[in-house]
Amino acid sequence: MAQKKASMAINTKANYIVISFTGDLEYGVIEDIKKDLQALKLETKLGYIIDMQKVMNIDSTGFGMIVNFAKMVSVKEKRIAIIVVDDFIRNLFAISQCDKIFPISKSEEEAKQIIQNGWSSELSLNEY
């Protein structure tokens, strides 16, 4: 069995920051990523796009990491949109009900429109 790995890349754009995750966002794999994410300086005009296109799996620890980051971002009054193209990962977002608190898009362009124009969630971060 191959050892699970995860990584994070940050790409600063003109008005937003793209945070791309790769691999398995799971317990025992993402401790370093969680620390790096919490240490990020929240300096962006519009907000953040979390790119999950190369994520193979995510568990409650991975969702918790994203929710905690979103809480840090919301204090700064910035927005988050998440790119999910894989049906399996999209289904995990639905099962966890994270799709009710985050806008899920299929492309960076669509995500950029969401953070520019806003999105109404079914649940707030505090209700989740």
C-alpha positions, 0 to 999 in steps of 0.5 A: 500500500502506498504511503499517503501524502498531502501538499499545499501550494499558494498562488497569489493573484491580483485580487485573491489567493489560490490555495491548492491541495494535493493528495489525501487531506486526512488525519496523520497526513496534514499536520504540517499543512494545518500549521502552514495554513494557520500561519498564512497572512490574510492579505488579499483584496477579495478572498481565497479560492481553495483548489481541491482538483488534485485531492484524492480523499478528505476526512473529518480532519481535512474538513475541520482544517478548511472550516477553521481556516474559513473562520480565520478568513471570515473575521477579516471579512474575506470570502472563500470558494472551493473548486471541486471537480471530482464526483467522489470528493464532491459527494464527501462535501455533501455528506459532511454538509460542507457544501451548505457552508461553502460555495463549490465551483468547477473552475477557478473562473467560476470561483473567482466570480463567487468571491467577487459577487458573494454567495448565500450559504444554507448554513453559517460557519457558526451553525455548522 
